[in-house]
């Protein structure tokens, strides 16, 4: 009985540690994905500015924004 309880306790402790590591890994992945999304939003905003004639961008401003996108 004691051995079974000890075995279950160790299993549950190992499972908890595994879940903590998995949570950290998933959180890191989520943060990276959020950063990628923010970057893509910025690129999309710049592309929209480049293609919007009402922005009145000069050729130099247009060229600078285009270089930043590359």
MIVO-708168 format. One line per field, with one value per residue (C-alpha): residue number from 1; y, x, z. Coordinates in Angstrom, 3 decimals, padded with zeros to 6 digits, always signed. Example, Ala and Ser with C-alpha at 12.3 -4.5 7.8 and 13.67 -1.06 7.14 Angstrom:
2
num: c(1,2)
c2: c(-004.500,-001.060)
c1: c(+012.300,+013.670)
c3: c(+007.800,+007.140)
END
This chain:
70
num: c(1,2,3,4,5,6,7,8,9,10,11,12,13,14,15,16,17,18,19,20,21,22,23,24,25,26,27,28,29,30,31,32,33,34,35,36,37,38,39,40,41,42,43,44,45,46,47,48,49,50,51,52,53,54,55,56,57,58,59,60,61,62,63,64,65,66,67,68,69,70)
c2: c(+000.000,+002.466,+001.526,+002.115,+005.496,+006.453,+005.384,+007.446,+010.441,+010.293,+009.889,+012.911,+014.993,+014.052,+014.847,+018.270,+019.075,+017.981,+020.165,+023.168,+022.737,+022.342,+025.506,+027.469,+026.146,+026.996,+030.459,+031.132,+029.948,+032.168,+035.193,+034.504,+034.184,+037.461,+039.162,+037.783,+039.010,+042.486,+042.535,+041.488,+044.159,+046.782,+045.539,+045.588,+049.148,+050.243,+048.506,+050.205,+053.570,+052.875,+051.989,+054.818,+057.811,+060.084,+059.743,+062.099,+060.451,+061.942,+059.677,+059.787,+058.815,+056.052,+054.744,+054.866,+052.937,+050.397,+049.865,+049.379,+046.688,+044.762)
c1: c(+000.000,+002.729,+004.764,+001.755,+001.061,+004.739,+004.742,+001.616,+003.065,+006.285,+004.316,+002.162,+005.209,+006.922,+003.745,+003.521,+007.134,+006.504,+003.406,+005.297,+008.004,+005.377,+003.609,+006.870,+007.582,+004.096,+004.257,+007.561,+006.102,+003.064,+005.257,+007.228,+004.023,+002.734,+005.970,+005.588,+001.999,+003.042,+005.763,+003.329,+000.847,+003.574,+004.524,+000.873,+000.456,+003.506,+002.293,-001.083,+000.651,+002.723,-000.322,-002.559,-002.314,-003.913,-000.763,+001.037,+004.411,+007.363,+009.516,+012.198,+009.726,+008.380,+011.894,+012.770,+009.641,+010.288,+013.863,+012.556,+010.193,+013.044)
c3: c(+000.000,+000.986,-002.081,-004.338,-002.749,-003.094,-006.742,-007.449,-005.623,-007.650,-010.869,-010.048,-009.127,-012.403,-014.315,-012.620,-013.536,-017.123,-017.340,-015.952,-018.604,-021.309,-020.139,-020.292,-023.773,-025.024,-023.457,-025.210,-028.506,-028.019,-027.326,-030.510,-032.525,-031.047,-032.089,-035.631,-035.781,-034.629,-037.275,-040.000,-038.901,-039.196,-042.662,-043.739,-042.438,-044.414,-047.565,-047.173,-046.830,-049.928,-051.997,-050.726,-053.057,-050.451,-048.304,-050.670,-050.178,-051.970,-054.086,-051.382,-048.652,-050.859,-051.513,-047.798,-046.781,-049.532,-048.271,-044.724,-045.954,-047.526)
END
